[in-house]
Amino acid sequence: MRLKSFHAKTMSEAMKLVRQTLGDDAIIVATREEEGGGVRVTAAVEEDDHATAQARLQAARPVEPEIDVGEAVAEALHRHGVPASLAEVLVDAAAGLDTEDPTLALGAALDSVFTFNPLPDARGGGGKTLVLVGPPGGGKTLTVAKLAARAVLKNRTVGVITTDTVRAGGVDQLAAFMRILKVKLISVDDPDALHGAIAVNQGCDLVLVDTAGRNPFDESEMDDLRAMLAAAESEPIMVLPAGLDALEAADTGQAFKALGARRMLLTRLDMARRFGSMLVTAQRTRLSFCDGSVSARVAEGLTPLNPVALARLMMPGQEKTAPARAVRPSGPKAKTMSSPSSRTLP
């Protein structure tokens, strides 16, 4: 027999405590009113009955499965085809963090290895020109339309220029988008014309230049693009589709980095299921992640990338429902980790 006393403000509250602790088999031995207010109930239960009651209570409570953060991150990296050498670095970084959220752990690990530099928000004052470059079929034209739509929706003035005058339908496709946005499109064929078109749009908050897709391994095509970039005197943004072979993507990134690219914009994130090529490219080229396209629709699907946003794309549905604790290094593998915004470039 096991006896236990319970104190509560009312008899009903005391009886509730008895049932919660000893179960429905408990026997009320005594009750009395306390001098300071409230009631005290003494209940008894056989030891075997108590053990059974406790077992029932434990079974009724939902048990959250324990998550091995390092194992979850390793599994995600393997699923995305990340090479073992890079995966080991990221897993070590994630395993040394004080968090039970695999997504936050992967985000902090990505932040420790890569840089994130989203494209600027077009603001008044003019003078910001972005030239989109990349291999054929990478999604540059659609990305220009998305960037223009984003600027228009924020009431920014935007100028759009295309040098893609050879590809069948290239100009027509972009022109159709610009008519909807009520943005004037200028088509140019050579570096001098490009320089003049940018000068014409110098009063706009943002100027976007869509270039023809170039074979990164064809020297003559890259020389033509180099001449266009010299005339533009602006930062080239490499547009890279997700889902490529990792080594091919890295070689492509190296070729466009040689032309001055510092950031890469990722497309087809909604269609690819393995993002290992993006991580390999960023690691080998030291290009920064900027924005990503997650939809084929012009009015949506282009989002600034940061470590946690990229981790969520790689581990959908992995966030814990409880409020996430601060991510802090711990354990023998602890390393100094920066916050998701601390490694962004100026």
C-alpha positions in Angstrom: 0.0 0.0 0.0 1.3 3.5 -0.9 -0.1 6.6 0.8 0.2 10.1 -0.5 -1.3 13.5 0.5 -2.5 16.2 -1.9 -3.2 19.8 -1.1 -5.4 22.0 -3.3 -7.7 25.0 -3.1 -10.9 22.9 -3.7 -11.9 19.3 -3.3 -12.3 18.8 -7.1 -8.8 20.1 -7.8 -7.4 17.7 -5.1 -9.3 14.7 -6.6 -7.9 15.6 -10.0 -4.4 15.5 -8.6 -5.1 12.1 -7.0 -6.2 10.7 -10.4 -3.3 12.2 -12.3 -0.7 10.8 -9.8 -2.1 7.5 -8.5 -4.6 6.7 -11.2 -8.3 5.7 -11.1 -7.6 2.8 -8.7 -6.7 5.1 -5.8 -8.7 4.9 -2.5 -9.4 8.1 -0.6 -8.3 7.5 3.0 -9.0 10.9 4.6 -10.0 14.5 3.8 -9.8 17.6 5.8 -9.9 21.4 5.5 -6.7 23.2 6.0 -6.6 26.1 8.5 -4.9 28.4 6.0 -7.5 27.6 3.3 -7.9 24.7 0.9 -8.3 21.0 1.4 -5.9 18.1 2.0 -6.7 14.6 0.6 -4.9 11.5 1.6 -5.1 8.7 -0.9 -3.8 5.1 -1.1 -3.0 2.7 -3.9 -1.6 -0.8 -4.0 2.0 -0.8 -5.3 1.2 -3.0 -8.3 -1.8 -0.8 -9.1 0.4 2.3 -8.8 2.9 0.8 -11.2 0.1 0.0 -13.7 -1.3 3.5 -13.4 2.1 5.1 -14.0 2.6 2.9 -17.0 -0.8 4.0 -18.4 0.1 7.7 -17.8 3.4 7.3 -19.5 1.8 5.6 -22.5 -0.7 8.4 -22.8 2.0 11.1 -23.0 3.2 11.7 -26.6 6.9 10.9 -26.8 8.9 13.0 -29.1 11.5 11.0 -31.0 15.1 12.0 -30.2 16.8 13.5 -33.2 20.5 13.1 -33.8 21.2 16.4 -35.5 24.6 15.3 -36.9 23.0 12.2 -38.4 20.1 14.1 -39.9 22.4 16.6 -41.5 24.6 13.8 -42.8 21.6 12.1 -44.3 20.4 15.3 -46.0 23.9 16.0 -47.5 24.1 12.4 -48.8 20.7 12.7 -50.3 21.8 15.8 -52.2 24.9 14.2 -53.6 27.4 16.3 -51.6 30.9 14.9 -52.0 32.3 13.2 -48.8 35.0 15.7 -48.2 32.6 18.7 -48.2 29.9 16.7 -46.3 32.4 15.9 -43.5 33.2 19.6 -43.0 29.5 20.5 -42.8 28.6 17.6 -40.5 31.4 18.5 -38.1 30.3 22.1 -38.0 26.6 21.1 -37.4 27.5 18.5 -34.8 29.3 21.1 -32.7 26.3 23.3 -32.2 23.9 23.5 -29.3 20.6 23.0 -31.1 18.1 20.2 -31.6 16.8 21.6 -34.9 18.5 19.9 -37.9 17.6 22.8 -40.2 19.2 25.4 -38.0 22.2 23.2 -37.5 22.6 22.8 -41.3 22.0 26.5 -41.8 24.8 27.4 -39.3 27.1 24.9 -41.0 26.4 26.4 -44.4 27.1 29.8 -43.0 30.5 28.6 -41.7 31.6 27.5 -45.1 29.9 29.7 -47.7 29.1 33.4 -48.1 25.6 34.8 -48.9 25.2 38.2 -50.6 21.6 38.8 -51.8 21.0 41.2 -54.7 20.3 44.7 -53.5 16.9 46.1 -53.2 16.5 48.7 -56.0 16.2 52.1 -54.3 16.0 55.6 -55.5 19.1 57.3 -56.8 19.9 55.2 -59.9 23.1 53.8 -61.1 22.8 50.1 -60.1 23.2 47.8 -63.1 23.2 44.0 -63.0 24.3 42.0 -66.0 23.1 38.4 -65.9 25.5 35.8 -67.5 25.5 32.1 -67.7 25.3 29.0 -69.9 22.6 28.6 -72.5 19.2 27.5 -71.1 20.0 28.5 -67.5 17.0 30.8 -67.1 18.6 34.2 -67.5 15.7 35.7 -69.4 13.0 34.5 -67.0 15.2 35.8 -64.1 15.5 39.2 -65.7 11.7 39.3 -65.9 11.4 38.3 -62.2 13.9 40.9 -61.1 12.0 43.5 -63.1 8.7 42.5 -61.7 10.1 42.6 -58.2 11.3 46.1 -58.8 8.1 47.3 -60.3 6.0 45.9 -57.4 8.2 47.9 -55.1 7.5 51.1 -57.1 11.1 51.3 -58.4 12.0 52.5 -61.9 13.7 49.8 -64.0 15.3 49.7 -67.4 15.8 46.4 -69.2 18.3 45.7 -72.0 18.9 42.5 -73.9 21.9 41.4 -76.0 20.3 38.0 -76.8 19.4 38.9 -80.4 20.6 35.7 -82.0 18.5 33.1 -80.2 15.2 32.5 -81.9 12.5 34.1 -79.9 14.8 35.5 -77.3 13.9 39.1 -77.7 10.2 38.3 -78.2 10.0 36.3 -75.0 11.4 39.1 -72.9 9.5 41.8 -74.8 6.2 40.0 -73.9 7.1 40.1 -70.2 8.1 43.8 -70.3 4.8 44.8 -72.0 2.9 43.3 -69.1 5.1 45.3 -66.7 5.0 48.4 -68.9 8.8 48.5 -69.0 10.6 49.6 -72.1 13.0 47.0 -73.6 16.1 48.0 -75.5 17.8 45.5 -77.8 21.5 45.9 -78.6 23.9 43.9 -80.8 27.4 45.1 -79.8 29.4 46.6 -76.8 29.1 50.2 -78.0 25.3 49.9 -78.3 25.2 48.3 -74.8 27.2 51.2 -73.3 24.8 53.7 -74.9 21.7 51.8 -73.7 22.9 51.8 -70.1 23.6 55.5 -70.3 20.0 56.1 -71.5 18.7 54.2 -68.5 21.1 55.8 -66.0 18.2 57.6 -64.2 16.5 54.3 -63.4 16.7 52.8 -59.9 17.8 49.5 -61.5 19.1 48.5 -64.9 19.0 44.8 -65.9 20.9 43.4 -68.8 20.0 40.0 -70.3 22.9 38.5 -72.2 23.0 35.6 -74.6 23.8 32.2 -73.2 27.5 31.4 -73.6 29.4 28.2 -73.7 31.8 28.6 -70.8 34.3 26.3 -72.6 34.3 28.1 -75.9 37.0 30.8 -75.9 35.5 32.9 -78.7 32.1 33.0 -77.1 33.6 34.0 -73.7 35.7 36.7 -75.4 32.5 38.2 -76.9 30.9 38.2 -73.5 34.0 39.8 -72.0 33.7 42.6 -74.4 30.1 43.2 -73.5 30.9 43.2 -69.8 33.7 45.7 -70.4 31.2 48.0 -72.1 28.7 47.6 -69.3 31.2 48.4 -66.6 28.9 46.6 -64.2 28.9 43.5 -62.0 28.0 40.2 -63.8 25.8 37.8 -61.9 26.1 34.2 -62.9 22.8 32.4 -63.3 23.2 28.6 -62.7 20.4 26.0 -62.9 20.2 23.5 -60.0 20.5 19.8 -60.7 23.6 19.8 -62.9 26.5 17.4 -62.5 28.6 18.8 -59.7 32.0 18.9 -61.5 30.5 20.4 -64.7 28.7 23.1 -62.6 32.0 23.9 -60.8 33.9 24.2 -64.0 31.1 26.5 -65.4 31.3 28.6 -62.3 35.1 29.0 -62.6 34.7 30.2 -66.2 32.3 32.9 -65.4 34.2 33.9 -62.3 37.1 34.6 -64.5 34.9 37.2 -66.2 34.4 39.0 -62.9 31.3 37.3 -61.4 31.2 37.3 -57.6 27.7 36.0 -57.0 25.6 33.2 -58.4 21.8 33.2 -58.7 20.3 29.7 -58.7 17.4 28.7 -60.9 15.1 25.7 -61.2 15.2 25.1 -57.4 11.6 23.9 -57.7 12.5 21.2 -60.3 15.7 19.9 -58.9 15.9 17.4 -56.0 19.6 17.3 -55.4 21.5 20.5 -54.7 25.0 19.1 -54.2 26.2 20.7 -57.4 25.4 24.2 -56.0 27.5 23.6 -52.9 30.4 22.2 -54.8 30.4 25.2 -57.2 30.3 27.7 -54.3 33.1 25.8 -52.5 35.4 25.7 -55.5 34.8 29.1 -56.9 34.2 31.0 -53.7 31.2 32.7 -55.4 28.5 34.0 -53.0 24.9 32.7 -53.1 22.6 35.6 -53.8 19.0 34.8 -54.9 17.1 31.7 -56.0 14.2 30.9 -58.3 11.7 28.5 -56.8 8.8 28.9 -59.4 8.4 29.3 -63.1 6.0 32.2 -62.5 7.3 35.7 -63.2 5.4 37.4 -60.3 6.8 35.0 -57.7 9.5 32.5 -56.8 12.6 34.7 -56.7 13.9 35.0 -53.1 17.1 36.2 -51.4 19.1 33.3 -50.1 20.6 33.1 -46.7 22.0 30.1 -44.8 18.7 29.1 -43.2 16.7 29.6 -46.4 19.1 27.3 -48.2 18.9 24.8 -45.4 15.1 24.7 -45.5 15.3 24.0 -49.3 17.6 21.1 -48.6 15.7 19.8 -45.6 12.0 20.6 -46.1 9.7 19.8 -43.2 12.6 19.2 -40.7 12.0 22.3 -38.5 11.1 21.5 -34.9 7.7 22.9 -33.7 9.1 24.1 -30.4 10.8 27.5 -30.3 14.4 27.0 -31.4 17.1 27.7 -29.0 20.1 29.9 -29.8 22.7 28.0 -31.8 25.8 27.9 -29.7 29.0 25.9 -30.1 29.5 23.0 -27.6 31.5 19.8 -27.1 35.0 18.9 -28.1 34.3 19.8 -31.8 33.0 23.2 -30.9 33.9 25.9 -33.4 33.3 29.6 -33.5 30.2 30.0 -35.7 28.8 33.2 -37.1 25.2 34.1 -37.2 23.3 33.6 -40.5 23.9 37.2 -41.5 27.4 37.7 -40.3 29.1 36.3 -43.4 27.2 38.3 -46.0 29.5 40.5 -48.1 29.2 44.3 -48.0 
